[in-house]
Amino acid sequence: MIAGGFLLLGVFLLVGRWIGGGTSSALASAATWFIPIWLIAAGVNLLVGVARAGYPVADEVPYFLVVFAVPAAAAGLLWWRFSRG
């Protein structure tokens, strides 16, 4: 799932580069747009783990946090780098 997050981040950056002409602000915007979309995707993963696999929410929340945080932190670092110029 985390690898899927990095793949999705790459797609967002490619689309941001394509639409924005490769400017730093377009790439920073793409990284910013990724974070809420990834939060939704990680939340769906949590719901599937609880509803379909039968895991308790208390067991799934730590995995949710890691699954969300690792790609989101990468997106945050990219946003910081691209927004600086």
Phi and psi in degrees as GROMACS dihedral restraints (atoms count N, CA, C in turn):
[ dihedral_restraints ]
;  ai    aj    ak    al  type     phi  dphi    fc
    3     4     5     6     1   -65.2    20    10
    4     5     6     7     1   -40.3    20    10
    6     7     8     9     1   -62.2    20    10
    7     8     9    10     1   -37.3    20    10
    9    10    11    12     1   -62.6    20    10
   10    11    12    13     1   -35.1    20    10
   12    13    14    15     1   -64.6    20    10
   13    14    15    16     1   -42.0    20    10
   15    16    17    18     1   -67.2    20    10
   16    17    18    19     1   -36.7    20    10
   18    19    20    21     1   -63.3    20    10
   19    20    21    22     1   -44.7    20    10
   21    22    23    24     1   -64.2    20    10
   22    23    24    25     1   -38.7    20    10
   24    25    26    27     1   -61.3    20    10
   25    26    27    28     1   -41.9    20    10
   27    28    29    30     1   -61.5    20    10
   28    29    30    31     1   -39.9    20    10
   30    31    32    33     1   -63.5    20    10
   31    32    33    34     1   -44.4    20    10
   33    34    35    36     1   -60.4    20    10
   34    35    36    37     1   -42.4    20    10
   36    37    38    39     1   -66.8    20    10
   37    38    39    40     1   -39.1    20    10
   39    40    41    42     1   -64.7    20    10
   40    41    42    43     1   -42.8    20    10
   42    43    44    45     1   -66.2    20    10
   43    44    45    46     1   -40.7    20    10
   45    46    47    48     1   -62.6    20    10
   46    47    48    49     1   -38.4    20    10
   48    49    50    51     1   -67.8    20    10
   49    50    51    52     1   -40.5    20    10
   51    52    53    54     1   -67.6    20    10
   52    53    54    55     1   -46.3    20    10
   54    55    56    57     1   -74.4    20    10
   55    56    57    58     1   -42.4    20    10
   57    58    59    60     1   -90.9    20    10
   58    59    60    61     1     2.9    20    10
   60    61    62    63     1    74.3    20    10
   61    62    63    64     1    17.9    20    10
   63    64    65    66     1    81.1    20    10
   64    65    66    67     1    11.9    20    10
   66    67    68    69     1   -73.2    20    10
   67    68    69    70     1   156.1    20    10
   69    70    71    72     1   -62.6    20    10
   70    71    72    73     1   -37.6    20    10
   72    73    74    75     1   -68.0    20    10
   73    74    75    76     1   -33.4    20    10
   75    76    77    78     1   -68.2    20    10
   76    77    78    79     1   -39.3    20    10
   78    79    80    81     1   -69.9    20    10
   79    80    81    82     1   -37.7    20    10
   81    82    83    84     1   -64.3    20    10
   82    83    84    85     1   -40.3    20    10
   84    85    86    87     1   -64.5    20    10
   85    86    87    88     1   -40.4    20    10
   87    88    89    90     1   -62.7    20    10
   88    89    90    91     1   -41.3    20    10
   90    91    92    93     1   -65.7    20    10
   91    92    93    94     1   -35.8    20    10
   93    94    95    96     1   -67.5    20    10
   94    95    96    97     1   -40.9    20    10
   96    97    98    99     1   -67.9    20    10
   97    98    99   100     1   -28.0    20    10
   99   100   101   102     1   -64.1    20    10
  100   101   102   103     1   -39.8    20    10
  102   103   104   105     1   -59.8    20    10
  103   104   105   106     1   -50.7    20    10
  105   106   107   108     1   -67.0    20    10
  106   107   108   109     1   -33.6    20    10
  108   109   110   111     1   -65.6    20    10
  109   110   111   112     1   -40.3    20    10
  111   112   113   114     1   -69.0    20    10
  112   113   114   115     1   -34.4    20    10
  114   115   116   117     1   -60.7    20    10
  115   116   117   118     1   -42.4    20    10
  117   118   119   120     1   -64.6    20    10
  118   119   120   121     1   -45.7    20    10
  120   121   122   123     1   -62.8    20    10
  121   122   123   124     1   -42.2    20    10
  123   124   125   126     1   -66.3    20    10
  124   125   126   127     1   -35.7    20    10
  126   127   128   129     1   -65.2    20    10
  127   128   129   130     1   -39.4    20    10
  129   130   131   132     1   -63.7    20    10
  130   131   132   133     1   -40.2    20    10
  132   133   134   135     1   -60.8    20    10
  133   134   135   136     1   -41.4    20    10
  135   136   137   138     1   -62.2    20    10
  136   137   138   139     1   -45.3    20    10
  138   139   140   141     1   -63.2    20    10
  139   140   141   142     1   -39.1    20    10
  141   142   143   144     1   -64.5    20    10
  142   143   144   145     1   -41.1    20    10
  144   145   146   147     1   -63.5    20    10
  145   146   147   148     1   -35.2    20    10
  147   148   149   150     1   -81.1    20    10
  148   149   150   151     1   -49.2    20    10
  150   151   152   153     1   -77.4    20    10
  151   152   153   154     1   -44.1    20    10
  153   154   155   156     1   -92.2    20    10
  154   155   156   157     1   -43.0    20    10
  156   157   158   159     1   -86.2    20    10
  157   158   159   160     1   -17.0    20    10
  159   160   161   162     1    82.6    20    10
  160   161   162   163     1    15.5    20    10
  162   163   164   165     1   -75.9    20    10
  163   164   165   166     1   145.8    20    10
  165   166   167   168     1   -70.0    20    10
  166   167   168   169     1   151.6    20    10
  168   169   170   171     1   -58.0    20    10
  169   170   171   172     1   -39.9    20    10
  171   172   173   174     1   -61.1    20    10
  172   173   174   175     1   -29.7    20    10
  174   175   176   177     1   -80.2    20    10
  175   176   177   178     1   -29.7    20    10
  177   178   179   180     1   -84.3    20    10
  178   179   180   181     1   -28.1    20    10
  180   181   182   183     1   -59.6    20    10
  181   182   183   184     1   -44.5    20    10
  183   184   185   186     1   -60.5    20    10
  184   185   186   187     1   -38.4    20    10
  186   187   188   189     1   -66.2    20    10
  187   188   189   190     1   -40.5    20    10
  189   190   191   192     1   -57.6    20    10
  190   191   192   193     1   -45.7    20    10
  192   193   194   195     1   -61.5    20    10
  193   194   195   196     1   -42.7    20    10
  195   196   197   198     1   -68.6    20    10
  196   197   198   199     1   -46.0    20    10
  198   199   200   201     1   -60.1    20    10
  199   200   201   202     1   -39.4    20    10
  201   202   203   204     1   -76.5    20    10
  202   203   204   205     1   -45.0    20    10
  204   205   206   207     1   -69.0    20    10
  205   206   207   208     1   -37.1    20    10
  207   208   209   210     1   -65.4    20    10
  208   209   210   211     1   -55.2    20    10
  210   211   212   213     1   -66.8    20    10
  211   212   213   214     1   -33.5    20    10
  213   214   215   216     1   -66.2    20    10
  214   215   216   217     1   -37.5    20    10
  216   217   218   219     1   -65.3    20    10
  217   218   219   220     1   -39.5    20    10
  219   220   221   222     1   -63.0    20    10
  220   221   222   223     1   -42.2    20    10
  222   223   224   225     1   -64.3    20    10
  223   224   225   226     1   -39.0    20    10
  225   226   227   228     1   -63.5    20    10
  226   227   228   229     1   -40.5    20    10
  228   229   230   231     1   -65.6    20    10
  229   230   231   232     1   -40.5    20    10
  231   232   233   234     1   -65.7    20    10
  232   233   234   235     1   -41.1    20    10
  234   235   236   237     1   -59.3    20    10
  235   236   237   238     1   -46.0    20    10
  237   238   239   240     1   -60.8    20    10
  238   239   240   241     1   -44.1    20    10
  240   241   242   243     1   -66.6    20    10
  241   242   243   244     1   -44.9    20    10
  243   244   245   246     1   -74.9    20    10
  244   245   246   247     1   -27.0    20    10
  246   247   248   249     1   -78.5    20    10
  247   248   249   250     1   -14.3    20    10
  249   250   251   252     1   -82.3    20    10
  250   251   252   253     1    -8.6    20    10
